[in-house]
Amino acid sequence: MGQHPFDAQAEPFVARTLERLTGALGPEAITPAFAAAFRRWPRYRFVQRYTVLHRAWYDVARGQVLPHLQRLFGDGPICIKDDDSEGCLRVLSQLPAPATMARFIQLLKLRPGDRVLEVGSGSGWLLAMIADIVGPSGKVVGIEIDPEIVGQARRHLDETGLNNVEIVTGDAAVSVPEGDRYNRVVISAIINDLPRTVFSAAADDAILVAPAGTPGRTGRLYGWSRHGNVFRAMASVSSSCPPLLGRLAVPDPGLPNPAKLPFADLLRTPALHRAPCFAAQATKEQRLVVMNDFCSFLGVRFGRAWSWWVAGEQPGESRQFVGHYDRRSSSVGVLTAEGFEGYGADAAWKQIHAAWNEWLAVGRPSLSKYMLDIHPADARPAASSTCWVHQHRDSVFVWRLR
């Protein structure tokens, strides 16, 4: 491993980051193996050009070292490629936040000698960390859809000197590198369908880790263990990852442009129904929590939920809306900070009210209260009042309450 220009000034940042992570996540996440790998392979070794919060782009070969280190050792993800060609900024590749990296590795339960497949490998940072932990007897293979990012990752990995890791270009939803099956699989992008290739590539006792979100919401990171053909959720934690690209691409879960909502024209018409649902004494913060939690339930219940913000009348003021759209009847039911509104026919209005009553009946769960089991596409799991089934192209998602 060659020297990096940042190495001389980086050690205090590494030490403080590990101390911060240990305090936030606990020693069960920040193990000696993780800490050693984090010290050997700091995030700046896998970055050439990056942006934080999309405010400006920085080249690590230019500028002062300390400002780079302050940004690169921050708490959030680092974007290394984005796209705004369609008028909406999308993250195409990023390096996860250090806490997310720790959670990935904690949920994978890595052992020396493990064979690991990573889907959506980006610049190679997680690949290097995993390769370090599984050791020379293990094997780590990454697959990344963007050839430009793969070229960068190969250069970064070559510089590490690790001999048990490789990265290939491709769409993992179409094919994955052949060979012995993998006993650990990690997908570093939000999924709303599990590629069928994972069912065939994962060993019978495999652990799968990936972020998944209820439709319309940002993802949580889940860890699954394989039982026959079913991946059963073991745990979930909060995370921040970009959406999956390729054949099973996930729509960006970011806040949509209200003008581009499929029911935007309906919202410009007078509301046909209105009904309060919040107690008069509920604070703004309490209402926002309820709206976000209910939006998660709408996604679990119907397979899609909408959440958007509109600028208010006062400078800096904004209002949140949560909606359920019934395409067949061309109607929409909306939850606002004032209560429910209905536009178009009665169908969506009735459906969102029924969903509200169901949500109340199961205890008003937040996103963290749902677990997700994943079945192959030809399975026929049963739904119930606390178990919601959604058929996808390659798999069946079964959301259930803990």
C-alpha positions in Angstrom: 0.0 0.0 0.0 1.5 3.3 -1.1 1.4 6.5 0.8 -1.4 8.9 0.2 -0.9 12.7 0.4 -3.6 12.9 3.2 -2.0 10.3 5.4 0.2 12.6 7.4 -2.7 14.7 8.7 -5.5 12.1 8.7 -4.8 10.1 11.9 -6.6 12.5 14.3 -9.6 12.5 12.0 -9.6 8.7 11.9 -9.3 8.5 15.6 -12.1 11.0 16.3 -14.4 9.3 13.7 -14.0 5.9 15.4 -14.6 7.4 18.8 -17.7 9.1 17.5 -19.0 5.9 15.9 -18.3 3.8 19.0 -20.3 6.3 21.1 -23.2 6.3 18.6 -23.3 2.7 17.5 -21.6 0.8 20.4 -18.8 -1.7 20.4 -20.9 -4.4 18.8 -20.7 -2.4 15.6 -17.3 -0.8 16.0 -15.4 -4.1 16.5 -11.6 -4.3 16.5 -11.8 -5.8 13.0 -13.9 -2.9 11.7 -11.6 -0.3 13.4 -8.5 -1.9 11.9 -10.0 -1.9 8.4 -11.3 1.6 8.8 -7.8 2.8 9.7 -6.1 1.0 6.8 -8.7 2.0 4.2 -9.9 5.5 5.1 -12.6 7.0 2.8 -10.3 9.5 1.1 -8.3 6.7 -0.6 -11.4 5.9 -2.7 -12.3 9.4 -3.9 -10.9 11.6 -6.7 -13.7 14.1 -7.2 -16.7 14.6 -4.8 -19.4 16.8 -3.6 -21.1 17.3 -0.3 -24.8 18.3 -0.3 -24.3 19.1 -4.1 -23.1 22.6 -3.3 -19.7 22.4 -5.0 -17.4 19.8 -6.5 -13.9 19.2 -5.1 -10.9 17.6 -6.6 -8.7 15.8 -4.0 -5.6 16.7 -6.0 -6.3 20.4 -5.5 -6.7 22.6 -2.5 -5.7 22.4 1.1 -5.6 19.0 2.8 -7.5 20.0 6.0 -10.7 21.2 4.3 -10.8 18.0 2.3 -10.3 15.9 5.5 -13.0 17.8 7.3 -15.5 17.1 4.5 -14.5 13.5 3.9 -14.6 12.6 7.6 -18.1 14.1 8.0 -21.1 12.2 9.1 -22.9 12.0 5.8 -22.4 10.2 2.5 -20.1 11.6 -0.2 -21.4 11.8 -3.7 -18.9 11.0 -6.5 -21.3 11.1 -9.5 -24.7 12.6 -10.0 -27.0 13.6 -12.9 -29.4 16.5 -13.3 -30.1 16.0 -17.0 -33.8 15.5 -16.4 -34.2 18.5 -14.3 -34.1 16.5 -11.0 -30.8 15.8 -9.3 -30.1 12.1 -8.9 -27.2 10.5 -7.1 -25.6 7.9 -9.3 -22.8 6.8 -7.0 -21.7 7.7 -3.5 -19.5 6.6 -0.7 -21.7 5.7 2.3 -21.5 7.6 5.6 -19.1 6.0 8.0 -22.0 4.9 10.3 -23.7 3.2 7.3 -20.4 1.4 6.5 -20.3 0.1 10.1 -23.9 -1.1 9.9 -23.3 -2.9 6.6 -20.4 -4.8 8.1 -22.1 -5.4 11.4 -25.2 -7.0 9.7 -23.0 -9.1 7.3 -21.4 -10.9 10.3 -18.3 -11.4 8.3 -15.9 -14.3 9.1 -12.4 -15.1 7.8 -12.8 -17.1 4.6 -16.2 -15.8 3.6 -17.1 -15.5 -0.1 -18.8 -12.1 -0.5 -20.7 -10.5 -3.4 -21.3 -6.8 -3.4 -23.9 -5.3 -5.8 -23.4 -1.6 -6.6 -19.8 -1.4 -5.5 -19.2 2.2 -6.4 -15.6 3.3 -5.9 -14.6 0.2 -4.0 -14.5 1.4 -0.4 -16.8 -1.3 1.1 -15.1 -3.9 -1.1 -11.7 -3.1 0.5 -13.1 -3.1 4.0 -14.8 -6.4 3.5 -11.7 -8.0 1.8 -9.6 -6.9 4.8 -11.9 -8.5 7.3 -12.5 -11.8 5.5 -8.7 -12.2 4.9 -6.6 -13.9 2.3 -8.7 -17.1 2.6 -11.8 -15.2 1.6 -13.0 -13.9 -1.7 -14.8 -10.6 -2.5 -16.4 -9.8 -5.8 -18.1 -6.5 -6.7 -20.4 -5.7 -9.6 -21.0 -2.1 -10.6 -23.2 -0.9 -13.5 -21.2 2.3 -14.4 -18.0 1.6 -16.4 -16.5 5.0 -15.4 -17.0 4.2 -11.7 -15.6 0.7 -12.2 -12.4 2.1 -13.8 -11.9 4.4 -10.7 -12.6 1.5 -8.3 -10.1 -0.8 -10.0 -7.4 1.9 -9.7 -8.3 2.3 -6.0 -8.3 -1.4 -5.3 -5.0 -2.0 -7.2 -3.4 0.6 -4.9 -4.5 -1.3 -1.8 -2.5 -4.4 -2.8 -5.4 -6.7 -1.7 -5.3 -9.9 -3.6 -8.7 -11.3 -2.7 -11.0 -8.7 -4.3 -12.1 -7.9 -7.8 -14.8 -5.7 -9.5 -16.6 -6.3 -12.7 -18.9 -4.2 -14.9 -22.5 -5.3 -15.2 -26.1 -5.2 -14.1 -26.5 -7.7 -11.2 -30.2 -8.0 -12.0 -29.2 -9.6 -15.3 -26.2 -11.7 -14.2 -23.6 -12.0 -11.5 -20.1 -13.5 -11.7 -20.3 -17.3 -11.8 -18.5 -19.7 -9.5 -19.0 -21.0 -6.0 -22.1 -19.6 -4.3 -21.6 -16.6 -2.0 -22.4 -17.0 1.8 -22.6 -13.2 2.1 -24.4 -10.8 -0.3 -24.6 -7.0 0.1 -26.5 -4.6 -2.1 -25.3 -1.0 -1.6 -28.3 0.7 -3.1 -32.0 0.8 -2.2 -34.0 -2.0 -3.6 -37.8 -2.5 -4.1 -37.3 -5.9 -5.7 -34.6 -8.6 -5.1 -32.9 -9.7 -8.3 -33.6 -13.3 -9.1 -29.8 -13.7 -9.6 -29.4 -13.3 -5.9 -31.5 -16.4 -5.2 -29.3 -18.5 -7.3 -26.0 -16.9 -6.3 -26.5 -17.0 -2.5 -25.6 -20.1 -0.6 -28.2 -22.0 1.4 -27.0 -20.4 4.7 -26.3 -16.9 3.2 -26.8 -13.6 4.9 -28.1 -10.8 2.7 -27.8 -7.1 3.6 -29.4 -4.3 1.6 -31.3 -1.0 2.1 -35.0 -1.3 1.3 -37.7 1.3 1.7 -41.4 1.2 1.8 -42.5 2.7 -1.5 -42.2 6.4 -1.5 -40.0 6.5 1.6 -36.2 6.5 2.0 -34.6 3.2 2.9 -33.7 1.3 6.1 -30.8 -1.2 6.1 -32.0 -4.7 6.6 -30.1 -7.9 7.4 -31.7 -11.2 6.2 -30.8 -14.9 6.7 -31.7 -17.4 4.1 -34.1 -20.2 5.0 -34.7 -22.4 2.0 -35.9 -20.0 -0.7 -36.9 -17.2 1.7 -34.8 -14.4 3.1 -36.1 -13.7 6.5 -35.3 -10.3 8.1 -33.2 -10.4 11.3 -32.7 -6.7 12.0 -33.0 -3.3 10.5 -31.3 0.1 11.1 -31.6 3.6 9.5 -29.4 4.3 6.5 -28.8 6.6 3.6 -28.1 5.0 0.2 -28.8 5.9 -3.4 -31.5 3.9 -5.4 -30.6 0.8 -7.4 -29.9 1.4 -11.1 -30.3 -1.0 -14.0 -33.1 -3.5 -14.9 -34.7 -3.3 -11.5 -34.1 0.4 -11.1 -35.7 2.1 -8.1 -37.3 5.5 -8.6 -35.4 8.1 -6.6 -37.1 8.3 -3.2 -36.2 12.0 -2.9 -38.9 14.6 -2.6 -40.8 14.8 -5.9 -41.5 18.0 -7.7 -45.2 18.8 -6.9 -45.7 20.1 -10.5 -44.7 16.7 -11.9 -46.9 14.5 -9.7 -49.2 12.3 -11.8 -52.2 13.8 -10.1 -50.9 17.5 -10.1 -53.9 18.6 -12.3 -56.3 17.1 -9.7 -54.7 19.1 -6.9 -55.5 22.3 -8.8 -59.2 21.6 -8.6 -61.3 22.4 -5.5 -61.2 19.7 -2.8 -64.5 17.7 -2.8 -64.0 16.4 0.7 -62.3 17.7 3.9 -62.1 16.1 7.3 -60.0 16.9 10.4 -57.9 14.1 12.0 -55.5 15.8 14.3 -56.2 16.9 17.9 -56.4 20.7 18.1 -53.5 20.8 20.5 -51.2 18.8 18.3 -47.9 20.7 17.6 -46.4 21.1 14.2 -43.7 18.6 15.0 -46.2 16.0 16.2 -48.2 16.4 13.0 -45.1 15.9 10.9 -44.1 12.7 12.8 -47.7 11.3 12.3 -47.6 12.2 8.6 -44.3 10.5 8.0 -45.3 7.4 9.9 -48.6 7.2 8.1 -46.8 7.7 4.7 -44.8 4.6 5.5 -47.9 2.6 6.2 -49.5 3.8 2.9 -46.5 2.4 1.1 -46.7 -0.9 2.9 -50.5 -1.1 2.5 -50.9 0.0 -1.2 -47.3 -0.5 -2.6 -46.9 3.2 -3.3 -47.1 6.4 -1.3 -46.5 10.0 -2.2 -44.9 12.7 0.0 -44.1 16.2 -1.2 -43.5 19.7 0.1 -44.9 23.0 -1.1 -43.5 26.5 -0.3 -45.7 28.4 2.1 -46.8 32.0 2.0 -44.0 33.2 4.4 -40.3 33.2 3.3 -38.7 29.9 4.4 -42.1 28.3 5.2 -43.1 25.0 3.6 -45.9 22.6 4.0 -45.8 18.8 3.8 -48.4 16.6 2.0 -48.9 12.9 2.0 -51.0 11.3 -0.7 -52.6 8.1 -2.0 -53.4 8.1 -5.7 -56.0 5.7 -7.2 -55.1 5.7 -10.9 -58.2 3.7 -11.9 -60.7 6.3 -10.7 -58.3 9.3 -11.2 -58.7 10.4 -7.6 -56.4 11.3 -4.8 -56.7 11.4 -1.0 -54.3 13.8 0.7 -53.2 14.1 4.4 -52.2 17.7 5.3 -51.3 19.3 8.6 -55.0 20.3 8.8 -56.5 16.9 8.0 -57.7 14.9 5.0 -58.7 16.3 1.6 -60.2 14.4 -1.3 -59.9 15.3 -5.0 -61.7 13.7 -8.0 -63.9 10.6 -7.4 -64.5 9.1 -3.9 -62.3 6.1 -4.3 -59.0 7.5 -3.0 -60.7 9.4 -0.3 -62.4 6.3 1.0 -59.2 4.2 0.6 -57.0 6.7 2.5 -59.6 6.9 5.3 -59.7 3.1 5.5 -55.9 2.9 5.6 -55.9 5.5 8.4 -58.2 3.4 10.5 -56.1 0.3 9.8 -53.0 2.1 10.8 -54.6 3.2 14.1 -55.7 -0.3 14.7 -52.2 -1.8 14.5 -50.7 0.8 16.8 -49.6 3.6 14.5 -46.3 2.0 13.7 -43.3 4.0 12.3 -41.0 2.7 9.5 -38.7 1.1 12.1 -41.5 -1.2 13.2 -41.8 -3.1 9.9 -39.7 -6.1 9.0 -39.4 -7.4 5.4 -39.2 -11.0 4.3 -38.4 -11.7 0.6 -39.7 -14.7 -1.3 -39.0 -15.9 -4.9 -41.4 -14.5 -7.6 -43.5 -17.7 -7.8 -44.2 -17.9 -4.1 -47.7 -17.2 -2.8 -47.4 -16.1 0.8 -50.6 -15.2 2.6 -51.5 -11.6 3.7 -53.1 -10.7 7.0 -54.1 -7.6 9.0 -50.4 -7.2 10.1 -48.7 -8.7 7.0 -48.8 -7.1 3.6 -47.8 -8.9 0.4 -46.5 -7.2 -2.8 -45.6 -9.0 -6.0 -42.6 -7.7 -7.9 -40.9 -8.8 -11.1 -38.2 -11.0 -9.5 -39.5 -11.5 -6.0 -42.4 -11.1 -3.5 -42.0 -8.6 -0.6 -43.8 -9.5 2.6 -43.9 -6.6 5.0 -44.8 -7.5 8.6 -44.9 -5.8 11.9 -42.2 -6.8 14.4 
